Structures are given as structure tokens and as C-alpha cells.
């Protein structure tokens, strides 16, 4: 992952990871990655099967949600404690039942 993401050659990565107590070579890193990849293959295949059979598949919009949550928390901190709270941004999908209700409301609005 590190080598792929940052385009580091294995020789350079081995130098970065080596310590006086433990030396790595490009070959040893390759063998370690191959070892781990073989052991994680069943996990990846199971996740792929579950994703392929999922009723709903969505991308990761973590940044948006983090920004929504941060803005909501800032707004709540700046308010007077006696004022009622706005619903949290995650209220529409906090439980499966809430998510279904949110989808139903969206479908009704589209009609």
C-alpha cells in the first residue's frame, strides 16, 4: 500500500523501514507483501461478494459527513442551552428504520 500509494521503490522503502536491529531488503519486503496478500485474499473475496449482493451501495463521503458533524457541533456549542436542538445531520440514517423512513420521505418529495 505504501509503495503503491507513494510510488516508493522497494529499495528505498527497505532503507526507510530498516533499523540497526532489523534490516530489510527489497526482496524481503516483496516476500512479506506476498505472504500478507495470500492470507487476506479470502477476506477481500468475501467483502467483494457482500458488496456485489448488497441492496444499497454507496461511495465513501466521509469528508462531507465530517464537515456536517463539525458544523452541527459548532452550531450547538454557540447556541443558548435553552433553545431546542436542530436534528443531527446523521439522524436520517442512524438506524435501519430511520434510513428507510428517510428514503420514503425522499421518494414522496420526488412525486
N, C-alpha and C positions, 0 to 999 in steps of 0.2 A: 504494500500500500504506500509506504513512504517513498520507495524508489519510483513507483508509478506516478504518484501524485506530484512529486517534486522533480522528477526526471533525474534522480541521482544515480550515477553509475554504481554498480555493486562494489567496485574497488573503493570509491570514495565513501560509500555508506559503511563499509567494513572498517575503514580508518576512523570514521566518526564514532562508531559503536565500540571500538576496541579500547581496552584499559590495560594498564600494566599487568593486571591479574588475569585478564582474558583477552586473547587476540582472536579476531575474526578475519576470515578471508572472503573473497567474492564467492568462491566455491562453497564454503561452509554456509554462507547466507542463502545461497541458492538451494542447498540441500534442506536447510531449515524451513524455508518458504514452501518447498515442495512437500515436505513432511506435514506441515500445518494444512496446506491446501487439500491434501488427500483426506485428512481427518475431518475437515469442515465440509467437504463435498456433500455428504448426506444432509447436513443442516441446510445448506443452500438449496439443495433439490427439494427438500420438504417445504421451505419457505416459498420457493417458486411455485410449487403445486398449490399451496394455500392461497397465494396471490392470484393464480390463474383461476381458481374456483371461487374467489370472493365475489359477493354481491355488489360491493362498493369498493372501488379502488381509487385512491386519491394521492396526489403528489404531496411532498413534504413542504408545507408552507410555514415552517417553524418561525422564520423571521417575522412574518406577518403576525402570527399569534403572539410572539414575544412582545412585539411593539404594541399590540392591542392590550395585552395584560399590563404592560408598563404604563401605558396611558391611563388605563382604568384605575390602577393603584394610585397614580399621581393625583387623579381627579378625586378619588375617595379621601386621600390624605388632606387635600386642600379644602374640603367641604366642612361645614359645621356638622358636628356629630348628631345634631337633632334632625337633620334633613334626611329623607329617605334615600336609600342607595339606588343607583341605576342597576339594572341586571348586569351581571358579569358577562364579558364577551364570550365566555365558554358555556354560558347557561344553556344554549341551544343544543349542545352536544355532550353534556356532562354525563348522561346515561343513555342507553339504547332507546328507552321510551321517549326521552326528551328529544333525541335526534329524529325519531320517527315523527313526532309532533311538529318539529321544525320543518321537516320535509313536506309534511301535509299542508302546513300553512303556506309554504312557498308555492306549492302546486296550485293552491286555491287563488293566490295572488296572480298567478300567470293566466288564469282563466278569465 
